[in-house]
Amino acid sequence: MATPCRIMLDVDTGIDDAMAIVFALNRETISLEAISTVYGNIDVETTTRNTLQILEAAGRTDIPVAAGAARALTTPYHGGVRHIHGANGIGDVDLPNPKTRPSALWGPDLIIKTIRDNPGEISLVPVGPMTNVAQALMKAPDIAESVKQIVLMGSTLAHPGVPGIPSPMADANFYNDPEAARIIFQSGAKVVAVGMDVTMKTKLTSAMIDDIGNQGGPASTIAMQAARFYLKAYQAQYPGIDFCALHDPLAVAVAEDPSIVELEPMRVDIECRGEITRGQMIPDRRRTGTVEPNALVATKVDSDRFERLFAETLKRK
C-alpha cells in the first residue's frame, strides 16, 4: 500500500468543513495528523466544538485539535453566516457536547509544531480564513520551506464571487482576511489554490445526500443532515440551483491527488485595499520572462470523478 498523504486541516467548521473532515478521515490513503480551528463561518469557540463533535462521532479523538485566531489580522470579527451554516455552524444539527478537550496549544503553534516535527511530509490544507496559517508563517518563517505544500480553499478568477460581500470577485475565505492570504502567497511555500472556479462545479445533490446518509457511518450521517440545511441555503442564494458545492472536500482531495484538477502556474497577489476588490486574487499572466509563478491555481476540475470519489468515501464505515 502506498504511503498515505499526511495532511493537517485548518478549518472554520462549517458544514462543508465537516464534510472535508469526514472525507479525510474515511480516505485510507490520507492520514489526518492534526486540526487547527479559526473563526469564519461561526466564531472560533463554536468551530472548535463542532470539530471535536465530528471527530467523536467518527471515533477519532486521537487527532489533536487546537483553537486558533478569533479574528482577522487587521479587522474585527463581525459574526458568521448563520443563514448558510445555521446558528451552530453545522446546520442546526443537535449534537451532545464533546467529551474531549482541545489542545493547550494555540492553533498557529500546532501548525508550526506539526510541520517542524515532520519536515517535507505535511500538506497543510486551510479551508477557512487564512489567519492561523499567516500567524504561523510570521512566527516561524522556516515552515514555508518545511511544509510539503499548502493547498488552500480560496480565490476565483472567472466565477462570480460569494454573494453578500462588497467584492463581486472574491471568495469568503480571502475576503475575511486578505492580508493573511497575501502572506501565504508571498511566503515562498508551494501553494495550490483551489477556488470557486472549480469548487462551484462540484455538486452535492439531494439524491446524493440521501444515498450517503442512508449508507454512511455516524459522522457521515451528521454531515449529510447538516448538508440538508446547506442545500436549502444554496437554493435561496442561487434561484433554480439543485445542488450545494463541495468546496472544502475538493481541497482535501487535491492535496492527495492533484490530477483531479488542472493546475496553471501563475503569479498571483491578493488585493487588500480596494473598495470593491478587497480579497480578490489578482493574477499576473504576462509572459515577459520576468514574471515568476508563486502558485498553482486550479482552473478546471473532473467533477464526475470527484463526485463519485466523495460519495464512495463518505459511505465507508
MOKA-V171749 format. One record per residue. N is the residue number from 1. RES is the residue in one letter. SS is DSSP state (H for helix, E for strand, C for the rest). OMEGA is omega in radians with two decimals (999 if undefined). D_LAST is the distance of its C-alpha to the last C-alpha in whole Angstrom. Layout:
<<N;RES;SS;OMEGA;D_LAST> <N;RES;SS;OMEGA;D_LAST>>
This chain:
<<1;M;C;-3.11;20> <2;A;C;3.10;21> <3;T;C;-3.12;21> <4;P;C;3.00;19> <5;C;E;-3.08;20> <6;R;E;-3.10;21> <7;I;E;2.92;21> <8;M;E;3.12;22> <9;L;E;2.97;21> <10;D;E;-2.87;24> <11;V;E;2.96;23> <12;D;C;-2.87;25> <13;T;C;0.04;22> <14;G;C;-3.09;22> <15;I;H;-3.11;20> <16;D;H;3.00;19> <17;D;H;3.11;19> <18;A;H;3.10;16> <19;M;H;3.12;15> <20;A;H;3.11;16> <21;I;H;-3.12;14> <22;V;H;3.10;11> <23;F;H;-3.14;12> <24;A;H;-3.13;13> <25;L;H;-3.04;10> <26;N;H;3.12;8> <27;R;C;3.12;11> <28;E;C;-3.09;12> <29;T;C;3.05;15> <30;I;E;3.00;15> <31;S;E;3.12;16> <32;L;E;-2.97;17> <33;E;E;-3.06;20> <34;A;E;3.11;21> <35;I;E;2.94;21> <36;S;E;-3.09;25> <37;T;E;-3.05;25> <38;V;C;2.98;28> <39;Y;C;3.06;30> <40;G;C;3.10;30> <41;N;C;3.12;28> <42;I;C;-3.11;29> <43;D;C;-2.99;30> <44;V;H;3.10;29> <45;E;H;-3.12;29> <46;T;H;3.10;26> <47;T;H;3.11;24> <48;T;H;3.10;24> <49;R;H;-3.13;23> <50;N;H;-3.13;20> <51;T;H;3.11;19> <52;L;H;3.14;19> <53;Q;H;3.12;17> <54;I;H;3.13;14> <55;L;H;3.11;14> <56;E;H;3.12;14> <57;A;H;3.13;12> <58;A;C;-3.10;9> <59;G;C;-3.07;11> <60;R;C;3.12;13> <61;T;C;3.09;16> <62;D;C;-3.07;18> <63;I;C;-3.12;18> <64;P;E;3.12;22> <65;V;E;-3.13;22> <66;A;E;3.08;26> <67;A;E;-3.10;28> <68;G;C;-2.98;30> <69;A;C;3.11;33> <70;A;C;-3.12;34> <71;R;C;3.12;36> <72;A;C;-3.11;37> <73;L;C;-2.99;40> <74;T;C;-3.09;43> <75;T;C;3.12;42> <76;P;C;3.07;41> <77;Y;C;-3.06;37> <78;H;C;3.12;38> <79;G;C;-3.07;35> <80;G;C;-3.10;32> <81;V;C;-3.06;31> <82;R;H;-3.14;30> <83;H;H;3.11;31> <84;I;H;-3.01;28> <85;H;H;3.14;25> <86;G;C;-3.08;26> <87;A;C;-3.14;28> <88;N;C;3.09;26> <89;G;C;3.13;24> <90;I;C;2.99;21> <91;G;C;-3.13;22> <92;D;C;2.99;24> <93;V;C;-3.06;20> <94;D;C;-3.13;21> <95;L;C;3.09;19> <96;P;C;3.08;21> <97;N;C;-3.10;23> <98;P;C;3.08;21> <99;K;C;-3.14;22> <100;T;C;-3.12;22> <101;R;C;3.07;25> <102;P;C;3.08;25> <103;S;C;3.05;27> <104;A;C;3.11;31> <105;L;C;2.95;31> <106;W;C;-3.08;32> <107;G;H;3.11;29> <108;P;H;3.11;32> <109;D;H;3.05;32> <110;L;H;3.06;29> <111;I;H;-3.13;29> <112;I;H;-3.10;32> <113;K;H;-3.09;31> <114;T;H;-3.14;28> <115;I;H;-3.14;30> <116;R;H;-3.14;33> <117;D;H;-3.07;31> <118;N;C;-3.02;29> <119;P;C;3.10;32> <120;G;C;-3.02;31> <121;E;C;-2.95;27> <122;I;E;2.93;26> <123;S;E;3.13;25> <124;L;E;-3.04;25> <125;V;E;3.07;24> <126;P;E;-3.08;26> <127;V;C;3.02;24> <128;G;C;2.99;27> <129;P;C;-2.94;31> <130;M;C;-3.00;32> <131;T;H;3.13;34> <132;N;H;-3.10;32> <133;V;H;3.10;32> <134;A;H;3.10;35> <135;Q;H;3.12;36> <136;A;H;-3.13;35> <137;L;H;3.10;37> <138;M;H;-3.13;40> <139;K;H;-3.06;39> <140;A;C;-3.08;38> <141;P;C;-3.12;40> <142;D;C;-3.09;39> <143;I;H;3.08;35> <144;A;H;3.12;36> <145;E;H;-3.06;37> <146;S;H;3.12;34> <147;V;C;3.13;31> <148;K;C;3.11;29> <149;Q;E;2.98;29> <150;I;E;3.14;29> <151;V;E;-3.00;27> <152;L;E;3.01;27> <153;M;E;-3.13;27> <154;G;C;3.03;30> <155;S;C;2.87;33> <156;T;C;3.07;35> <157;L;C;-3.05;37> <158;A;C;-3.13;38> <159;H;C;3.08;35> <160;P;C;-3.11;37> <161;G;C;-3.08;35> <162;V;C;3.09;34> <163;P;C;2.97;36> <164;G;C;3.07;37> <165;I;C;-3.08;39> <166;P;C;-3.09;42> <167;S;C;-3.08;41> <168;P;C;-3.11;41> <169;M;C;3.07;39> <170;A;C;3.01;37> <171;D;C;-3.06;33> <172;A;H;-3.06;32> <173;N;H;3.11;31> <174;F;H;-3.13;34> <175;Y;H;-3.10;36> <176;N;H;3.07;35> <177;D;C;-3.13;37> <178;P;H;-3.13;38> <179;E;H;3.11;40> <180;A;H;3.11;37> <181;A;H;3.12;36> <182;R;H;3.13;39> <183;I;H;-3.14;39> <184;I;H;-3.09;36> <185;F;H;3.14;37> <186;Q;C;-3.01;41> <187;S;C;-3.03;39> <188;G;C;3.07;39> <189;A;C;2.98;35> <190;K;C;-3.06;34> <191;V;E;3.06;32> <192;V;E;-3.11;30> <193;A;E;3.11;30> <194;V;E;-3.00;28> <195;G;C;-3.02;29> <196;M;H;3.07;30> <197;D;H;-3.14;32> <198;V;H;-3.06;28> <199;T;H;-3.13;26> <200;M;C;3.06;27> <201;K;C;3.10;27> <202;T;C;-2.91;23> <203;K;E;2.94;22> <204;L;E;-3.07;20> <205;T;E;3.11;21> <206;S;H;3.13;21> <207;A;H;3.10;19> <208;M;H;3.12;17> <209;I;H;3.12;16> <210;D;H;-3.09;16> <211;D;H;-3.13;14> <212;I;H;-3.12;11> <213;G;H;-3.13;11> <214;N;H;-3.01;11> <215;Q;H;-3.04;8> <216;G;C;3.09;6> <217;G;C;-3.07;5> <218;P;H;-3.11;8> <219;A;H;3.09;9> <220;S;H;3.12;9> <221;T;H;3.09;11> <222;I;H;-3.13;13> <223;A;H;-3.14;14> <224;M;H;3.01;14> <225;Q;H;3.10;17> <226;A;H;-3.11;18> <227;A;H;3.07;19> <228;R;H;3.09;21> <229;F;H;-3.12;23> <230;Y;H;-3.14;23> <231;L;H;3.11;24> <232;K;H;3.11;27> <233;A;H;3.08;28> <234;Y;H;-3.11;28> <235;Q;H;3.07;30> <236;A;H;-3.13;32> <237;Q;H;-3.05;33> <238;Y;C;-3.09;33> <239;P;C;3.11;35> <240;G;C;-3.12;34> <241;I;C;-3.12;30> <242;D;C;-3.12;27> <243;F;E;2.88;24> <244;C;E;-3.02;23> <245;A;E;-3.12;23> <246;L;C;-3.04;20> <247;H;H;-2.99;23> <248;D;H;3.08;21> <249;P;H;3.13;18> <250;L;H;3.11;20> <251;A;H;3.09;22> <252;V;H;-3.13;19> <253;A;H;-3.14;19> <254;V;H;3.09;22> <255;A;H;3.12;22> <256;E;H;-3.01;20> <257;D;C;-3.09;22> <258;P;H;-3.13;25> <259;S;H;3.08;26> <260;I;H;-3.14;24> <261;V;E;2.93;27> <262;E;E;-3.08;31> <263;L;E;3.11;32> <264;E;E;3.05;36> <265;P;E;-3.11;38> <266;M;E;2.88;40> <267;R;E;-3.10;42> <268;V;E;3.02;40> <269;D;E;-3.10;41> <270;I;E;3.11;41> <271;E;C;-3.07;43> <272;C;C;-3.01;44> <273;R;C;-3.02;47> <274;G;C;-3.12;47> <275;E;C;3.13;48> <276;I;C;3.13;46> <277;T;C;-3.13;44> <278;R;C;-3.14;42> <279;G;C;-3.13;39> <280;Q;C;3.03;40> <281;M;E;-3.10;39> <282;I;E;3.12;42> <283;P;E;3.00;42> <284;D;E;-3.08;45> <285;R;C;3.12;45> <286;R;C;-3.13;49> <287;R;C;-3.05;49> <288;T;C;-3.05;52> <289;G;C;-3.14;51> <290;T;C;3.14;51> <291;V;C;-3.09;48> <292;E;C;3.12;45> <293;P;C;3.04;41> <294;N;C;-3.14;39> <295;A;E;2.92;36> <296;L;E;-3.05;34> <297;V;E;3.13;33> <298;A;E;-3.11;31> <299;T;E;3.10;33> <300;K;E;-3.12;31> <301;V;E;3.00;27> <302;D;C;-3.00;25> <303;S;H;-3.10;24> <304;D;H;-3.13;23> <305;R;H;-3.11;21> <306;F;H;3.14;19> <307;E;H;3.07;18> <308;R;H;3.14;16> <309;L;H;-3.13;15> <310;F;H;-3.11;14> <311;A;H;3.14;12> <312;E;H;-3.10;11> <313;T;H;-3.09;9> <314;L;H;3.11;8> <315;K;C;3.10;6> <316;R;C;-3.13;4> <317;K;C;999;0>>
